[in-house]
Amino acid sequence: MNNRFNSEDKIILAIDGLDVSQAKLLLEKCPNIKWVKVGLELFVREGPRVIDVGITVLTSFSLKDFQTDLDRNNSIEENVLRLAKLSFDAGLDGCVCSPWEVKMLRSIYKDNFELITPGIRLNIDNKDDQNRIMTPYEAIDNGASKLVIGRSISKAIDPNKALIEIFKSIDSD
């Protein structure tokens, strides 16, 4: 992996389930955070003015969920390709995708198209509600532009220490 980047530019903190005051407190504890992902609860409270984002297929979907719940017959990968192309053709700067599809998308869309990946876990045994997960190092190595990480930081006893561990994990070779 090439270490020509600043790891602080790669992390997006998911503030799912937090209200504005909780989010501000968490961000005060993690002064190196440059990017945040607004969760549903905050969006509902504050409205669309707090976001501006394109998504392919949620990382919480397994193939079975995807085919059954969304009545889709083609694969997740086929739909990710289709939705990423729609995002690119619409002039978006990038899209949100699972780390499992990042390598495939990066082979098509070079560094001028952001590939933002949730479903990032330091310990891949702790999936929570996600199905298609990867470690921070693996996702960056596969071509992710930025990583969305929530619980690993927000639920940590020392959020800034957890964040620094994540920085170190993606800076290592």
C-alpha positions in Angstrom: 0.0 0.0 0.0 1.2 3.5 -0.8 1.3 5.9 2.2 1.2 9.2 0.2 -2.0 10.2 2.0 -2.9 11.6 5.4 -4.9 9.1 7.3 -6.9 11.8 9.0 -8.4 12.7 5.5 -9.6 9.1 5.1 -11.9 8.8 8.1 -15.6 9.8 8.2 -17.2 9.6 11.7 -20.8 8.2 11.5 -22.9 10.1 14.0 -25.9 7.8 13.7 -28.3 7.9 16.6 -26.8 11.1 18.1 -28.5 14.4 18.5 -26.7 17.7 17.8 -25.3 18.1 21.3 -24.1 14.5 21.5 -22.5 14.8 18.1 -20.7 18.1 19.1 -19.4 16.5 22.3 -18.1 13.5 20.4 -16.4 15.7 17.9 -14.8 17.7 20.7 -13.3 14.4 22.0 -12.0 13.6 18.5 -10.4 16.9 17.3 -8.7 15.1 14.3 -12.0 14.3 12.6 -12.5 16.2 9.4 -15.6 14.5 8.0 -18.9 13.2 9.5 -21.8 11.1 8.2 -25.2 12.2 9.4 -27.4 9.5 10.7 -31.1 9.1 10.1 -32.1 10.4 13.5 -30.1 13.6 13.1 -31.4 14.0 9.5 -35.0 13.7 10.7 -34.4 16.3 13.4 -32.5 18.8 11.2 -33.8 18.1 7.7 -32.1 17.8 4.4 -29.9 20.8 5.0 -27.5 18.6 6.9 -26.6 16.3 4.0 -25.8 16.1 0.3 -24.8 12.3 -0.7 -25.2 9.4 -3.3 -25.4 5.7 -2.1 -25.1 2.4 -4.1 -26.2 -0.6 -2.0 -26.3 -0.5 1.8 -23.6 -2.5 3.5 -26.2 -4.0 5.9 -27.7 -5.9 3.0 -26.7 -9.5 2.4 -27.3 -11.0 -1.0 -30.4 -12.9 0.3 -31.8 -9.6 1.9 -31.1 -7.7 -1.3 -32.9 -10.2 -3.5 -35.8 -10.9 -1.2 -36.5 -7.5 0.3 -35.8 -5.4 -2.8 -37.1 -8.0 -5.3 -33.9 -7.8 -7.2 -32.9 -10.7 -9.4 -29.4 -9.5 -10.4 -26.4 -9.5 -8.0 -25.4 -6.8 -5.6 -22.3 -6.3 -7.7 -24.3 -5.7 -10.9 -26.5 -3.2 -9.1 -23.5 -1.4 -7.5 -22.0 -1.0 -11.0 -25.3 0.3 -12.4 -25.8 2.8 -9.5 -22.2 3.9 -9.4 -22.4 4.7 -13.2 -25.6 6.6 -12.6 -23.8 8.6 -9.9 -20.8 9.3 -12.1 -23.0 10.2 -15.1 -25.1 12.5 -13.0 -21.9 14.4 -12.1 -21.6 13.4 -8.5 -18.1 13.5 -7.0 -18.4 9.9 -5.8 -20.6 7.3 -4.2 -21.0 5.3 -1.0 -20.4 1.6 -1.5 -19.5 -1.5 0.5 -15.8 -2.2 0.9 -16.5 -5.5 -0.9 -17.2 -3.6 -4.2 -14.4 -0.9 -3.8 -11.7 -2.8 -5.7 -14.1 -3.5 -8.7 -15.3 0.2 -8.8 -11.8 1.6 -8.4 -10.7 -0.4 -11.5 -13.4 1.6 -13.4 -13.4 4.9 -11.7 -10.0 6.4 -10.9 -9.1 8.8 -8.1 -11.3 11.6 -9.4 -14.4 9.6 -8.2 -14.7 9.2 -4.4 -15.5 5.7 -3.1 -16.7 6.1 0.4 -17.1 2.9 2.4 -19.1 2.1 5.6 -19.0 -1.3 7.1 -15.5 -0.8 8.4 -14.5 -2.7 11.6 -11.1 -3.0 13.4 -12.3 -6.4 14.5 -14.2 -8.1 11.6 -15.7 -10.6 14.1 -17.9 -7.8 15.4 -20.3 -7.2 12.5 -23.1 -5.6 14.3 -25.8 -4.9 11.7 -23.4 -5.0 8.7 -22.9 -8.0 6.4 -20.2 -6.9 3.9 -17.4 -5.6 6.2 -13.7 -5.1 6.0 -10.8 -3.7 8.1 -9.7 -0.1 7.6 -6.4 -1.2 6.1 -8.0 -3.6 3.6 -10.6 -1.1 2.4 -7.9 1.6 1.8 -5.7 -1.0 0.1 -8.6 -1.9 -2.2 -9.1 1.7 -3.2 -11.5 3.3 -0.8 -11.2 7.1 -0.8 -12.7 7.5 2.7 -14.0 5.2 5.4 -17.2 5.7 7.4 -16.6 4.5 10.9 -19.1 4.9 13.7 -19.5 2.6 16.7 -15.7 1.7 16.8 -15.2 5.3 17.7 -18.5 6.6 19.2 -18.9 3.6 21.6 -15.3 3.5 22.7 -14.4 4.4 26.3 -11.8 6.8 24.8 -13.0 7.8 21.3 -9.8 9.7 20.4 -7.6 6.7 21.3 -9.8 4.5 19.1 -9.5 7.0 16.3 -5.7 7.0 16.7 -5.7 3.2 16.5 -7.6 3.4 13.2 -5.1 5.9 11.8 -2.2 3.6 12.8 -4.0 0.6 11.2 -4.3 2.3 7.8 -0.8 3.8 8.0 0.9 0.4 8.5 2.3 -1.7 5.7 
